[in-house]
Amino acid sequence: MKNQASCGSCWTFATVAVLEGAHATKTGQLLAFSEMEFVNCVKNMTNFGYTTEDGACCAGCFGGDYDASFAWLKDGKKNLILANDWKYVPVNDTCEYDSKDHTRV
């Protein structure tokens, strides 16, 4: 069971659920993707529903938008990181997408 705990990261859980389902439908393999990838890396996006005081989208545990997550993946040509390689911790942190050796899908 997944639990966002005290972190307002429901938008990342929605993103991951959609992506896990799409991947399973396409490949027949159900994988668990990392919510932390989105909590920590999807920041300073523009033109999305949720915005911070400065007008940018996504502030990790302080809210965000799943559309921004999809755009971040697509525009940056990013891959999905498995949950076991970047475990969920209910706090904001720095984006480690490029600095760690993660399994990418």
Backbone as a printed PyTorch tensor [residue, N CA C, xyz], in Angstrom:
tensor([[[  0.8330,  -1.1750,   0.0000],
         [  0.0000,   0.0000,   0.0000],
         [  0.8850,   1.2480,   0.0000]],

        [[  0.5240,   2.2050,  -0.8080],
         [  1.2860,   3.4490,  -0.8880],
         [  0.6800,   4.4830,   0.0420]],

        [[  1.5230,   5.3260,   0.6120],
         [  1.0700,   6.3230,   1.5710],
         [  1.9510,   7.5620,   1.4320]],

        [[  1.3450,   8.7080,   1.1430],
         [  2.1230,   9.9380,   1.0080],
         [  2.5370,  10.5180,   2.3470]],

        [[  2.0010,  10.0020,   3.4320],
         [  2.3070,  10.4650,   4.7920],
         [  2.0200,  11.9590,   4.9160]],

        [[  2.8910,  12.7010,   5.5880],
         [  2.6440,  14.1250,   5.8360],
         [  3.0470,  15.0200,   4.6780]],

        [[  3.4950,  14.4480,   3.6020],
         [  3.9350,  15.1950,   2.4220],
         [  2.7530,  15.3590,   1.4640]],

        [[  2.5100,  16.5570,   0.9880],
         [  1.3990,  16.8140,   0.0590],
         [  1.7700,  16.4370,  -1.3680]],

        [[  2.0720,  15.1640,  -1.5590],
         [  2.5670,  14.6990,  -2.8510],
         [  1.5680,  13.8200,  -3.5840]],

        [[  0.2840,  13.9970,  -3.3290],
         [ -0.7310,  13.1680,  -3.9850],
         [ -0.6130,  13.2470,  -5.5040]],

        [[ -0.1940,  14.3890,  -6.0040],
         [ -0.0400,  14.5670,  -7.4520],
         [  1.0180,  13.6260,  -8.0260]],

        [[  2.0630,  13.2970,  -7.2510],
         [  3.0800,  12.3640,  -7.7390],
         [  2.5600,  10.9330,  -7.7120]],

        [[  1.7320,  10.6190,  -6.7200],
         [  1.1480,   9.2810,  -6.6410],
         [  0.1760,   9.0600,  -7.7990]],

        [[ -0.5670,  10.0980,  -8.1640],
         [ -1.4700,  10.0010,  -9.3190],
         [ -0.6650,   9.8090, -10.5990]],

        [[  0.4060,  10.5580, -10.7350],
         [  1.2720,  10.4370, -11.9110],
         [  1.8050,   9.0190, -12.0410]],

        [[  2.3670,   8.5090, -10.9620],
         [  2.9690,   7.1810, -10.9700],
         [  1.9260,   6.1020, -11.2530]],

        [[  0.7390,   6.2260, -10.6730],
         [ -0.3080,   5.2280, -10.9210],
         [ -0.6780,   5.1620, -12.3980]],

        [[ -0.8120,   6.3040, -13.0230],
         [ -1.1310,   6.3440, -14.4540],
         [ -0.0080,   5.7090, -15.2680]],

        [[  1.2280,   6.0670, -14.9620],
         [  2.3670,   5.5450, -15.7110],
         [  2.5700,   4.0470, -15.4920]],

        [[  2.3650,   3.5800, -14.2680],
         [  2.4670,   2.1430, -13.9910],
         [  1.4120,   1.3630, -14.7780]],

        [[  0.1800,   1.8840, -14.7990],
         [ -0.8890,   1.2270, -15.5460],
         [ -0.6320,   1.2230, -17.0400]],

        [[ -0.1630,   2.3320, -17.5740],
         [  0.1300,   2.4150, -19.0090],
         [  1.2560,   1.4600, -19.3850]],

        [[  2.2890,   1.4140, -18.5520],
         [  3.4070,   0.5080, -18.8200],
         [  2.9390,  -0.9460, -18.7690]],

        [[  2.1200,  -1.2990, -17.7730],
         [  1.6190,  -2.6730, -17.6450],
         [  0.7390,  -3.0500, -18.8310]],

        [[ -0.0740,  -2.1200, -19.2910],
         [ -0.9430,  -2.3850, -20.4390],
         [ -0.1130,  -2.6310, -21.6890]],

        [[  0.9400,  -1.8460, -21.8550],
         [  1.7660,  -1.9610, -23.0600],
         [  2.6780,  -3.1890, -23.0360]],

        [[  3.2370,  -3.4940, -21.8600],
         [  4.2550,  -4.5370, -21.8000],
         [  3.8060,  -5.8240, -21.1130]],

        [[  2.7230,  -5.7540, -20.3510],
         [  2.2910,  -6.9010, -19.5570],
         [  3.0710,  -7.0460, -18.2610]],

        [[  3.9340,  -6.0930, -17.9660],
         [  4.7700,  -6.1390, -16.7650],
         [  4.4080,  -4.9650, -15.8540]],

        [[  3.9650,  -5.2650, -14.6310],
         [  3.6330,  -4.2210, -13.6770],
         [  4.8650,  -3.8910, -12.8410]],

        [[  5.3500,  -2.6910, -13.0020],
         [  6.5110,  -2.2120, -12.2480],
         [  6.0720,  -1.1050, -11.3010]],

        [[  6.8220,  -0.9080, -10.2380],
         [  6.5690,   0.1870,  -9.2970],
         [  7.5740,   1.2950,  -9.5890]],

        [[  7.0590,   2.4530,  -9.9910],
         [  7.9120,   3.5940, -10.2940],
         [  8.0380,   4.5120,  -9.0790]],

        [[  9.0460,   5.3340,  -9.0850],
         [  9.3840,   6.1800,  -7.9460],
         [  8.5980,   7.4850,  -7.9190]],

        [[  7.8690,   7.7150,  -6.8320],
         [  7.2180,   9.0060,  -6.6180],
         [  8.2520,  10.0830,  -6.3150]],

        [[  9.3690,   9.6980,  -5.6850],
         [ 10.4010,  10.6750,  -5.3240],
         [ 11.0120,  11.3450,  -6.5430]],

        [[ 11.0430,  10.6400,  -7.6490],
         [ 11.5490,  11.2390,  -8.8820],
         [ 10.7750,  12.5190,  -9.1900]],

        [[  9.4730,  12.4820,  -8.9800],
         [  8.6270,  13.6340,  -9.2930],
         [  8.6080,  14.6520,  -8.1550]],

        [[  8.5610,  14.1810,  -6.9060],
         [  8.5760,  15.1000,  -5.7580],
         [  9.8050,  16.0060,  -5.8290]],

        [[ 10.9520,  15.4180,  -6.1050],
         [ 12.1980,  16.1780,  -6.0390],
         [ 12.6460,  16.8140,  -7.3500]],

        [[ 12.1560,  16.3250,  -8.4750],
         [ 12.6810,  16.8040,  -9.7520],
         [ 11.7240,  17.6880, -10.5600]],

        [[ 10.4300,  17.5480, -10.3690],
         [  9.4860,  18.3480, -11.1580],
         [  9.2500,  19.6620, -10.4180]],

        [[ 10.0100,  20.6640, -10.8150],
         [  9.9340,  21.9840, -10.1770],
         [ 10.1240,  23.0520, -11.2370]],

        [[  9.6130,  24.2290, -10.9400],
         [  9.7750,  25.3940, -11.8190],
         [  9.1990,  25.1850, -13.2170]],

        [[  8.1210,  24.4390, -13.2950],
         [  7.4160,  24.2490, -14.5610],
         [  6.4130,  25.4040, -14.6880]],

        [[  6.1020,  25.8040, -15.8920],
         [  5.1400,  26.8830, -16.0920],
         [  3.9260,  26.3790, -16.8700]],

        [[  2.8390,  27.1210, -16.7850],
         [  1.5940,  26.8470, -17.5070],
         [  0.8860,  25.5710, -17.0500]],

        [[  0.8560,  25.3400, -15.7400],
         [  0.1340,  24.2000, -15.1990],
         [ -0.7770,  24.6740, -14.0780]],

        [[ -1.7380,  23.8370, -13.7190],
         [ -2.7940,  24.2090, -12.7840],
         [ -2.3320,  24.6820, -11.4220]],

        [[ -1.4540,  23.9590, -10.7880],
         [ -0.9790,  24.3440,  -9.4660],
         [  0.2650,  25.1960,  -9.6160]],

        [[  0.2930,  26.3520,  -8.9730],
         [  1.4990,  27.1850,  -9.0350],
         [  1.8820,  27.6600,  -7.6390]],

        [[  3.1490,  27.8960,  -7.4480],
         [  3.6570,  28.4570,  -6.2040],
         [  3.4930,  29.9770,  -6.2700]],

        [[  3.9360,  30.6650,  -5.2320],
         [  3.7870,  32.1270,  -5.1880],
         [  4.4880,  32.8290,  -6.3470]],

        [[  5.5690,  32.2530,  -6.8400],
         [  6.3030,  32.8880,  -7.9380],
         [  5.7520,  32.5090,  -9.3150]],

        [[  4.6430,  31.7440,  -9.3600],
         [  4.0040,  31.4100, -10.6280],
         [  4.4780,  30.1290, -11.2750]],

        [[  5.4550,  29.4710, -10.6690],
         [  5.9550,  28.2010, -11.2200],
         [  5.1920,  27.0390, -10.5970]],

        [[  5.1860,  25.9370, -11.2930],
         [  4.4810,  24.7640, -10.7890],
         [  5.4140,  23.8370, -10.0490]],

        [[  4.8370,  23.2850,  -9.0550],
         [  5.3420,  22.1150,  -8.3590],
         [  6.3620,  22.4490,  -7.2880]],

        [[  5.9780,  22.1030,  -6.0770],
         [  6.8100,  22.3720,  -4.9170],
         [  6.9240,  21.1280,  -4.0470]],

        [[  7.0630,  19.9760,  -4.6900],
         [  7.2600,  18.7270,  -3.9600],
         [  6.1450,  18.4270,  -2.9880]],

        [[  6.4610,  18.4280,  -1.7150],
         [  5.4820,  18.1230,  -0.6620],
         [  4.4530,  19.2260,  -0.4720]],

        [[  4.6510,  20.3520,  -1.1270],
         [  3.7210,  21.4680,  -0.9900],
         [  2.7850,  21.5920,  -2.1850]],

        [[  2.7100,  20.5420,  -2.9930],
         [  1.7490,  20.5050,  -4.0940],
         [  2.4000,  20.5160,  -5.4580]],

        [[  1.5770,  20.1450,  -6.4290],
         [  2.0610,  20.0960,  -7.7980],
         [  0.9590,  19.6790,  -8.7430]],

        [[  1.3230,  19.2510,  -9.9230],
         [  0.3540,  18.9350, -10.9590],
         [  0.8770,  17.7630, -11.7900]],

        [[  0.0390,  16.7530, -11.9680],
         [  0.4900,  15.5850, -12.7260],
         [  0.7870,  15.9210, -14.1790]],

        [[  0.0930,  16.8810, -14.7640],
         [  0.3960,  17.2880, -16.1370],
         [  1.8300,  17.8190, -16.2450]],

        [[  2.2750,  18.5210, -15.2200],
         [  3.6570,  19.0130, -15.2150],
         [  4.6370,  17.8470, -15.1780]],

        [[  4.2840,  16.7890, -14.4550],
         [  5.1460,  15.6050, -14.3980],
         [  5.2790,  14.9540, -15.7650]],

        [[  4.1570,  14.8220, -16.4580],
         [  4.2070,  14.2390, -17.8010],
         [  5.0510,  15.1030, -18.7370]],

        [[  4.8870,  16.4110, -18.6390],
         [  5.6620,  17.3320, -19.4760],
         [  7.1520,  17.2380, -19.1440]],

        [[  7.4840,  17.1300, -17.8660],
         [  8.8810,  17.0060, -17.4410],
         [  9.5100,  15.7580, -18.0530]],

        [[  8.7940,  14.6460, -18.0130],
         [  9.2990,  13.4030, -18.6120],
         [  9.5150,  13.5550, -20.1110]],

        [[  8.5060,  14.0910, -20.7730],
         [  8.5370,  14.1900, -22.2320],
         [  9.5640,  15.2120, -22.7080]],

        [[  9.5100,  16.4090, -22.1530],
         [ 10.3840,  17.4870, -22.6160],
         [ 11.8470,  17.2220, -22.3100]],

        [[ 12.1070,  16.6040, -21.1750],
         [ 13.4880,  16.3220, -20.8040],
         [ 13.9740,  14.9730, -21.2910]],

        [[ 13.0900,  14.2670, -22.0150],
         [ 13.4230,  12.9170, -22.4880],
         [ 13.9560,  12.0640, -21.3410]],

        [[ 13.2540,  12.1490, -20.2090],
         [ 13.6360,  11.3990, -19.0160],
         [ 13.0340,  10.0090, -19.0570]],

        [[ 13.5920,   9.1130, -18.2750],
         [ 13.0560,   7.7790, -18.0940],
         [ 12.5050,   7.6520, -16.6880]],

        [[ 11.7060,   6.6400, -16.4800],
         [ 11.1500,   6.4040, -15.1530],
         [ 12.1310,   5.6090, -14.3160]],

        [[ 12.2440,   5.9810, -13.0610],
         [ 13.1190,   5.3000, -12.1180],
         [ 12.2630,   4.3780, -11.2620]],

        [[ 12.7520,   3.1900, -10.9810],
         [ 12.0080,   2.2360, -10.1670],
         [ 11.9840,   2.6740,  -8.7070]],

        [[ 10.8740,   2.3670,  -8.0360],
         [ 10.6850,   2.7630,  -6.6370],
         [ 11.7600,   2.1770,  -5.7260]],

        [[ 12.2040,   0.9630,  -5.9960],
         [ 13.2470,   0.3630,  -5.1680],
         [ 14.5770,   1.0880,  -5.2950]],

        [[ 14.7960,   1.7860,  -6.3970],
         [ 16.0330,   2.5150,  -6.6020],
         [ 15.9860,   3.9420,  -6.0460]],

        [[ 14.7950,   4.4470,  -5.8200],
         [ 14.6510,   5.7950,  -5.2400],
         [ 13.4120,   5.7570,  -4.3630]],

        [[ 13.6060,   5.3030,  -3.1560],
         [ 12.5010,   5.0600,  -2.2300],
         [ 11.8370,   6.3600,  -1.7800]],

        [[ 10.5410,   6.2600,  -1.5290],
         [  9.7540,   7.4090,  -1.0970],
         [ 10.0530,   7.7590,   0.3480]],

        [[ 10.3500,   9.0220,   0.5810],
         [ 10.5060,   9.5920,   1.9110],
         [  9.6820,  10.8760,   1.8920]],

        [[  8.7800,  11.0790,   2.8480],
         [  7.8620,  12.2220,   2.7740],
         [  8.4850,  13.5680,   3.1200]],

        [[  9.5320,  13.9530,   2.3880],
         [ 10.1740,  15.2600,   2.5600],
         [ 10.6490,  15.7700,   1.2070]],

        [[ 10.7500,  17.0820,   1.0710],
         [ 11.3520,  17.6850,  -0.1180],
         [ 12.8570,  17.4990,  -0.0380]],

        [[ 13.4580,  17.2300,  -1.1630],
         [ 14.9020,  17.0590,  -1.2200],
         [ 15.3710,  17.5260,  -2.5940]],

        [[ 16.6290,  17.3370,  -2.8840],
         [ 17.1630,  17.7460,  -4.1760],
         [ 16.9430,  16.6500,  -5.2140]],

        [[ 16.9390,  17.0500,  -6.4620],
         [ 16.7630,  16.1050,  -7.5560],
         [ 18.0700,  15.3520,  -7.7750]],

        [[ 17.9900,  14.0390,  -7.6910],
         [ 19.1650,  13.1990,  -7.8630],
         [ 19.0810,  12.3980,  -9.1580]],

        [[ 18.2560,  12.8430, -10.0810],
         [ 18.0180,  12.0670, -11.2940],
         [ 19.3170,  11.7490, -12.0320]],

        [[ 20.1500,  12.7250, -12.2200],
         [ 21.3670,  12.5210, -13.0080],
         [ 22.5660,  12.0980, -12.1720]],

        [[ 22.4960,  12.2200, -10.8580],
         [ 23.6830,  11.9840, -10.0430],
         [ 23.7830,  10.5720,  -9.4820]],

        [[ 22.7210,   9.7730,  -9.5760],
         [ 22.7740,   8.4210,  -9.0470],
         [ 22.5960,   7.4080, -10.1650]],

        [[ 23.0840,   6.2200,  -9.9100],
         [ 22.9440,   5.1340, -10.8630],
         [ 21.6310,   4.3970, -10.5800]],

        [[ 20.5520,   4.8680, -11.1910],
         [ 19.2320,   4.2770, -11.0090],
         [ 18.8960,   3.3730, -12.1790]],

        [[ 18.0420,   2.3880, -11.9380],
         [ 17.4780,   1.6070, -13.0140],
         [ 16.4160,   2.4790, -13.6770]],

        [[ 16.5390,   2.7030, -14.9660],
         [ 15.6090,   3.5770, -15.6620],
         [ 14.7980,   2.7680, -16.6640]],

        [[ 13.5200,   3.0490, -16.7320],
         [ 12.6170,   2.3290, -17.6360],
         [ 12.1300,   3.2850, -18.6980]]])
